[in-house]
Amino acid sequence: MFTGIIEDLGKIITIKKEQENIHLTIESHLTPELKIDQSVAHNGVCLTVVSINDNQYTVTAIKETLEKTNLHTFKVHDEVNLERAMVLGARLDGHIVQGHVDQIGICTDKQEEDGSWRFSFSYDPKLSNVTIEKGSITVNGVSLTVVNSTKNSFSVAIIPYTYEHTIFKSIQKDTIVNLEFDVIGKYVKRLTEAY
């Protein structure tokens, strides 16, 4: 489980393809605190640490993960939002995030608004995911509040701190992002559909 509060911006050092999988080696200030088998969210995707070397660690993404997320767009030297798994008993500053991306979305607009930024995103309606006004959404691993919810699209407002300390500063129109919809909302939707 995660909270959607980004701890560090990692840098992708190498990308190695092996059959249908890729191995990502990432440089991060968090590396000295990591251990093998630990879960780390990468742009909101939970991946397992498989090796550690000095200030770099490696994770593996399988074919299914690559097909459902934006990890297939990664390039060497790209920055990536990183968050370690939540510690039981710690403050939940964001919201409950599983690290299981529901689908990708596309940035449709980016507007500077007198010291903050508004980003708009659209997503494929086939998976029937929904957002609600003032509800929670995770975009590339960042816990955010929906400020404008419409059918198959939504907007979020980004404060300067979040803009500077996450990869939001590199998101432009047409950028592909990872979306994880609110887990409570997903359960409520499933239960109402059943009745």
C-alpha positions in Angstrom: 0.0 0.0 0.0 1.1 3.5 -0.7 -0.1 7.1 0.0 0.6 8.9 -3.3 3.1 11.2 -1.6 6.2 11.2 -3.7 9.5 10.7 -1.8 12.1 11.2 -4.5 12.6 11.7 -8.2 14.7 8.8 -9.4 16.7 8.7 -12.7 16.6 5.8 -15.1 20.2 4.7 -15.7 19.6 1.6 -17.8 16.7 -0.3 -19.5 17.5 -3.9 -20.3 15.0 -6.0 -22.3 14.8 -9.7 -21.6 12.2 -11.6 -23.6 8.9 -9.7 -22.8 10.2 -8.1 -19.6 12.3 -5.1 -19.0 14.7 -4.5 -16.1 15.0 -0.8 -15.0 18.0 0.3 -13.1 17.3 3.5 -11.2 19.5 6.0 -9.3 17.8 7.4 -6.2 18.5 9.0 -2.8 16.3 6.3 -1.4 18.5 3.4 -2.5 20.5 3.1 0.8 17.3 2.5 2.6 16.0 -0.2 0.2 16.3 -3.9 0.5 15.8 -6.8 -1.9 12.1 -7.9 -2.3 10.9 -4.4 -1.1 8.0 -2.8 -3.0 8.5 0.7 -4.5 6.0 2.6 -6.6 7.4 4.0 -9.9 5.0 6.5 -11.4 2.4 4.7 -9.3 3.4 1.2 -10.5 4.4 -1.2 -7.7 7.6 -3.0 -8.6 9.8 -5.3 -6.6 13.5 -4.4 -5.9 15.5 -7.3 -7.3 19.1 -6.0 -6.9 21.0 -3.1 -5.3 24.3 -1.7 -6.2 25.6 1.5 -4.4 23.1 4.2 -5.1 21.3 2.3 -7.8 18.7 -0.5 -7.7 16.9 -2.6 -10.3 13.3 -3.6 -10.7 11.6 -5.8 -13.3 8.4 -5.0 -15.2 6.6 -7.9 -16.9 4.6 -7.8 -20.2 1.2 -7.2 -18.5 2.6 -4.3 -16.6 4.1 -2.8 -19.7 0.8 -3.1 -21.6 -1.3 -1.4 -18.9 1.0 1.4 -17.9 3.3 4.1 -19.3 6.5 2.2 -18.4 6.9 1.2 -22.0 7.5 4.9 -22.8 10.5 5.2 -20.4 13.9 6.2 -21.7 17.3 6.3 -20.2 17.8 9.6 -18.1 14.0 10.0 -17.6 12.9 11.0 -14.1 10.4 8.8 -12.3 8.2 9.5 -9.2 9.2 7.1 -6.4 7.4 6.2 -3.2 8.3 3.4 -0.8 5.4 1.3 0.7 3.5 2.9 3.5 4.5 2.2 7.1 1.7 0.9 9.3 0.9 3.6 11.9 2.3 6.5 9.9 0.3 9.5 8.8 -1.8 8.9 5.6 -1.1 12.3 4.0 -2.5 11.3 0.6 -5.1 8.6 0.2 -5.0 4.8 0.0 -3.1 3.8 -3.1 -2.5 0.2 -4.1 0.2 0.7 -6.7 -2.0 -1.1 -9.2 -2.5 1.1 -12.2 -6.1 0.8 -13.6 -5.3 2.3 -17.0 -3.4 5.0 -18.8 -4.7 8.5 -19.5 -3.6 11.3 -21.8 -2.9 14.9 -20.9 -5.3 17.0 -22.9 -4.4 20.4 -21.5 -1.9 22.2 -19.2 -2.6 25.7 -18.0 -0.6 27.9 -15.7 -3.0 29.7 -13.3 -1.3 32.5 -11.5 1.1 30.4 -9.4 -0.5 26.9 -9.8 -1.2 24.6 -12.8 -4.3 22.9 -14.0 -3.8 19.7 -15.9 -6.7 17.9 -17.7 -6.7 14.2 -18.6 -8.9 11.9 -20.6 -9.1 8.1 -20.4 -10.7 5.3 -22.4 -14.2 4.7 -21.2 -14.2 0.9 -22.0 -13.0 0.0 -18.5 -15.8 2.0 -16.8 -13.6 3.8 -14.4 -15.0 7.0 -12.9 -14.0 10.1 -11.0 -16.1 12.3 -8.8 -15.7 16.0 -7.9 -13.4 16.4 -4.9 -12.6 12.7 -5.0 -9.1 11.2 -5.1 -7.1 10.1 -8.1 -3.6 9.0 -8.5 -1.7 10.3 -11.6 1.8 8.9 -12.1 1.8 7.9 -8.4 0.8 11.3 -7.1 -2.3 11.5 -4.8 -4.5 14.4 -6.1 -8.0 15.8 -5.7 -10.3 15.9 -8.7 -11.4 19.5 -9.4 -13.4 18.9 -12.5 -15.0 15.6 -13.2 -16.7 14.8 -16.5 -17.4 11.6 -18.3 -14.0 10.0 -19.1 -12.0 13.1 -18.2 -11.0 15.1 -15.2 -8.7 18.0 -14.1 -6.4 18.5 -11.2 -4.8 21.5 -9.7 -1.0 21.3 -9.0 0.7 23.5 -6.4 4.2 24.8 -7.0 5.8 22.3 -4.5 4.2 19.3 -6.3 5.1 20.7 -9.7 8.8 21.1 -8.8 9.2 17.8 -6.8 7.5 15.4 -9.2 7.5 14.7 -12.9 4.5 17.0 -13.4 6.9 19.6 -14.6 7.7 17.4 -17.6 4.0 16.5 -18.4 2.8 18.3 -21.6 -0.3 17.9 -23.8 -0.4 14.3 -25.2 1.8 12.9 -22.4 0.7 9.4 -21.4 0.2 9.0 -17.6 -0.7 6.2 -15.2 -4.1 6.4 -13.5 -5.2 4.6 -10.4 -8.7 5.4 -9.5 -9.9 5.6 -5.8 -10.1 2.0 -4.4 -13.1 2.8 -2.3 -14.9 4.2 -5.3 -14.1 1.1 -7.3 -15.6 -1.2 -4.6 -18.7 1.0 -4.3 -19.2 1.0 -8.1 -18.8 -2.8 -8.2 -21.3 -3.3 -5.4 -23.9 -1.0 -7.0 -23.5 -2.8 -10.3 -24.2 -6.1 -8.6 -27.6 -4.9 -7.4 
